[in-house]
Amino acid sequence: MGVSSLGYIALNVSKLDEWLDLMTKVFGLEVRRRHDSDVVDLRMDEHHHRLTLNSSEIDAIATVGWEVGSMAELEALAQTLRDRQIEVVPGSPGLCAERKVKALYQFREPTIEVESEIYYGPLVSNTPFAPSRGISGYTTDGLGLGHVVFWVKDVQATIDFYTQVMGFKISDYIAWDDNDAVFLHCNSRHHTLAILAAAPGRPAGALNHIMLEAKSMDDVGYGYDIARDKGIPIMLEPGKHSNDHMQSFYLQTPSGFWMEYGFGARLIGEDWEIKSYDQPMLWGHRGNRMVAK
């Protein structure tokens, strides 16, 4: 029992128009504006939305939404959090309506110290995903939004929380230069969460990047060309990762953190063997290497 997927992420952004340009022109997401509000939801599959942009004076992650498989599992996980002396607050009907879920609980994650939500029953739209540019879509079915990577103050405490409380399992490790990365999964996606030890210039709790996985390498290639043509900073050139074999590139968002646009990651199976790798790439990914994949 525990988390079944990364369901949604909400971001506070100071450059909303630049974000919308990035998410539509490069990633091809569908914009769903809210009535009487400057909050924008972004759709990438059959779910009502997976990303939310809140116009703000600061740039920060607003919340991470973790999906669970049943109402009973939601209640059980909420109680497990309470047993750890973590304050858990039921989501109001208004908040559930905003998130488009049946029920949720809010809490402040104690190791990364990020606002978090666990929820059940996401709204699935009866109309097809309508991408804003010609793409084949995203690999989300049973796997969730993608993955998220954070710098953390205490790597082992973070591992303990996500494995003992949230139901994750370790996928593998990468150690290179002055970085040590740990990759964790909650379904067959190779990793839904990865963590890096904080260091000067890499503060604890900071969001490193968010990954979206396309259904076609052509989608990623076209997105790379569009990003280059628009002058969006490319932080890591196209390459292939050593552990999950994702082919991807990284760009810098208007908020400063990175996003990874990838394709073709291998899945975790019953016979998965945990390994430790000495570099994050098989080839490519030239550029600033201070990033976990």
N, C-alpha and C positions, 0 to 999 in steps of 0.2 A: 504494500500500500504506500501511497505517496503521490508525488507529482507525476502526471502523465505526459506533459509537454509544456513548452514555453508558449503561452497562449497569445499574449499581447504585451506591448510596451508603450507607455506614454512618455513623451518628452516635453520639457519646457524649452522653447526656442526663442531667441531674440530676433532671428531673421526668417520669419515665417514665409515670406514670398520666395526667398532663395531656397528654402527647404522644399516648398511645393514644386519649384522648377526642377530641383534635383530628383525628387521622388517620382515625378511624372515623366520627365524627359529621359532620364537615365534608367530608372528602375521600372517605369511603365505602370506604376500603381494607380488605382482608381480613387479619385477624390470624392469624399462624402462630407460635405459641409453641414454643420449643425445649424438649425434655425436660431436666429437671434443670438449668435455666439461666434467668436473668432476661433473656436476650437475646430480642428479639422481631423476627421478620421480617414484612414487610408486602408483600402481593401486590396488583398492580393490573392484571395481564393474564395471559397464559398462562404466563409465567415463574414459577418457584417463588416468587421475591420480587424486588423492586426496591429496597426500603429496609430497613435494619436499624437497630434502636434498641438500644444498649448502655447499661444503667443505670450511671451514673457520678457522681462527685462534681463533675465539671467538664462544661461544655458545649463540644463541639468536633466538627469533622468527623473521623471516624476513618479513613475511606478513600474514595477515588473509584475505581470500577471501570470501566475502559474495555474494551469488547468489540472483538475483531478477528475477521475472517471465516474464518480457517483456522488450523490448527496451524502450517503453514509461515509464515504471516504473523506469528503470535505469536513464533516463534523469530527471525524476521527483525527484528521491532521490538525484541525483547529485545537482540539484538546491536547494533542501532543505538544503543540507550541505553548499552550498554557502551562503544561507540566514542566516546561523549561523556564517558567516565570517570564514568558514573553507576552506582552499585552496584545490581545487579539480583539478587534472591534468588528462587529457585524456591519456589512455594507448596508446603507439605507436603501429603500426602494428607489430613490432618485439616482443614487450612484449605480445601482444594478442596471437601471434603465440606460444610463450613459454608457456603461461598459457592455451592454447588450448580453447580460448573463442572468441566469435564474437566481443565483445566490453567490455571495462572496464574503470573505473576511479580509480585513486589512491588518497589517502588522509591520513593524520596522525590523528588517532583517538584522540580526545582532552582530554578524561578523563583517559583512561588507557595509552595513549600515545604510542600506537603501530601502526606500519605501516599497513594500511588496504587498501583493494580494494573492490569495488562493481562491479559486472559483470553480463553479460547476454550471454546466448547461449553456454554452455559448449559442447565440442566435445565428442560425444558418439562413442565408438569403435564398429566396426561390428564383432569383434572377442570376444569370451567369456573371462571373467576374468580367468586367469590361475594361481591359487595360487601356492606358492612355497612349501607348505606342504598341506596335505590332510585336508582341512577345507570345511565347507558348505557355507561359504561366510559371508557377512556383511549386517546388516540391515541399508540400506541407501535410499531406494526408497521413494522419497517424503520427506525424513527426513534429507538428507545431510550426511556429513562425520561422525559426532558424536557430541561431545560437547567439549568446551574449558573453562577453569577456570583460572581467574586472581586474584592477589591481587591488590586492588585499594586504592588510596589515599582518595577519597571522594565517599563513597558508594552512597549517594543520587544523586550526580551529574551524576554518571555513570548510575544509574537507569533512571534518567530523559533523558539522551542522548539516551539510547537504546529503551526506550518506546516512547518518543516523536519524535525522528528523525528516528531511524532505524526500527521502527514498531514492536518491541518485546512486550510481555505481561508477567507479573509476574506469575510464577507457584506456588511458595511457599517459605517458609523461614525455616532455621534451625539455632538455637542458642544453642551452647554447649561450655563448658569450656570458653575460651576467644575468641571464634570465633562466628561470625555472618555471615551466608551465605545467599545470595539471588539468586534464580533460575529463569531464564527467558526463554521463548519459542517463536519461530517464526513460528512454524508449530506444528504438533501433537506430535513430540518428547517432552518428559517431559521438558527437558531443553537443549538448544543449547549453552547457556552461563550461567555461574555462577560466582559470584564475592564475594570476601572476603575482609574485611578491612585490610589494611596494618598495620604491627606492626614490632618491632625489629626482624630482621631475616626473615621478610616476606615483602620485599620492594615493594612499589607501582609499578605497571607495570610488575611485575615478573609473568611469566607463572607458574601456579601451576600444571596443568596437562591437557592432551588431552585424551578423551575417544573414543574407538572404540567398537561398539556393534556387537557381533557375532550373527549368526542365530541359533547357537546350544550351549547349555551349555557344551557339550562334547568338542567343539573347545576351550572354555575357560579353561576347566579342563586339557586338553592335553597341552595347552599353559603354564599353571601354572607349570605342571610337567617339561616341557622343560626348563622354566626359572630357576626353582630350580636346575635341573641337571647341567645347565650351570653356576651356581653361580651368576646369576643376582640378585641384591638386591630386595627382596620382601618387600615393604614398608607397605602394609596392606594385611593381609591374606584374603582368600575368606570370603565373607559375603554378606548380603543383606541390601540395603538401606531402610530407613524409608519412604522417600517420593515417589520416583519413583519405588521402589521395584526391582531395578537392582541388579542382583547377579554378583559379580565381585571380582577382586583382583587388586592391584596396584603394579607396579614395578618402579624402578628408571632407567631412560635412561642414556646413556653415557654422556649426556649433563647436568645431575643433576636433571632436573625436572622429574615429574612422568608421567606415562601413565596408564590408567585404561582399563582393558580388561573385558567386561561385556556381559551379556545376559539377555533378558526378561524384560526390563523396560516397565512399563505401559505407555499408551499414553494419551495425553490431549484430552478430549472430550468436547462437547458443555455444559455438565453439570458439568464441572470441578469446584471444590471448593478450593479456596486458603486457606492453613492452615499453621501453624507455629509449627515446631517440636522441641523437646528438646534434640534430639540426632540424629546423621546421620545414625545409623545402627539399624536394627531390630535384627540382630545377626551377629557374626563374625566381620571381619575387625579389628582384633587385630593388635596392632603395634603402630606406630607413628600416632596418631589421628589428627595431625595438617594438615588436608587436607579437602577440600570440595569435594563432590562427583560429 
